[in-house]
């Protein structure tokens, strides 16, 4: 299994908040300035800025400054690492469920003539 750094912890912590997930969804459609990202949320600009800092620390977005304008860009690399981690467990559970299905099919088959369980 792949070893993961604290980046994975920061990624999942950042994704745990619905506001931050909505911000990432907006950024998936293209770069946005901070004020544009703040508009759909019923919170102050400083509150949105705190969410953006969490996303920055997790490596999920990059900030560029043009004078007083701060433009944010999505960086999907940590999301790929998180997806890879989830996929490892998906493979484990899929294999376990497949084995369970095979066992149940075997147990629920009617016995063949002349054979007992």
N, C-alpha and C positions, 0 to 999 in steps of 0.2 A: 504494500500500500504506500502511496506517496506521502512523504512527510510534509506537513504544512506549518507555516510560520504564524506569527501573531497577526499577519495580514488577514488570514481567514477569520479570526476572531473579530477583528475590527469590521470586516465586511458584513458578517452576519449581524453584529451589533448595529451597524448603520442601517441595514435592511429591515431591522425589527420595527422601525417606526413608519407608520403609514404616510406621514407627511414627506419623509425622505424618499420613500418609494415613488410617490407622486412626482416629486422633483426630478428623480431619475427618469421617469417616464416622459416628462416634458423635455428633458435634455436628450433623450433618445431620438427626438425629432429634429434636433439641431441645437447649436450653441445659443445660449440665452443670457441676457444681462440679469443681474440680481433683481432689479426692480420688476422685470417681466416675470421672473420665477415667483416673486412674492405676491403678485396680483391675485391668483386664484385661491390664496390661503387667507383665512380670517385671523391673521396674526400680524404683529408689527414687523417692520423690516429688520430690526435687531434679532427678533425671534427666528426669522427665516435665515438670517446670517449665521446663527448658532447651528442650525441644521446643516447649512452649507459647509461649515467648518468640520462637522462630524464626517460628512461625506468626503471632504478633502483629506482628512487624516486617514480615512479608510482607503484612500487612493482611487476613489470612484469618480472623482471629477478634478479637473484642472482649472485654475483661475488665471485669466489674462487681464491685465489692466491697460486701459486706453484712457489716460488722464484720470477722470473721476469715475469712469464707467468700468465696472467689473464684469467681465464676460466669463461664463462658465461653460465648460466642455466635458461631456461624459467620457470617462476612461473605463472601458469594459474589461480590462485585464483582470482585476480582482473578481469580477463576476464569473469569468471563465474558470478561475481557480475554485470558486465556490460551487459552480456547476459540476466540475470534475469531482469534487468531494462528494456531492450528492449522488452523482452517477455511480461511484464505488458502492454506496449503500443500496442504491437501486438494484444493482447487479446481485448483491447479496440477498436482498429480500425477494427478488424475482426468482432466483435459484431456489430459495427456501419454499416459496409458494408453489413452484413447479413440482418440487419433490413431494410436497403435501398433496397436491392434486393427483399425482401418480399413486401415492399410497391410498388415498380415498377411492380412486377408481379400482384399484386392486382389491380393496376390502369390500367394495360394494358389488363386485362381479358375482353372479350366481355361480355356485360350485359346479365344476364339470362332473358329468356322470361318472360314478365310480371313485370319485375323489372327495375327501372331506377336508375341512380346514384344519 
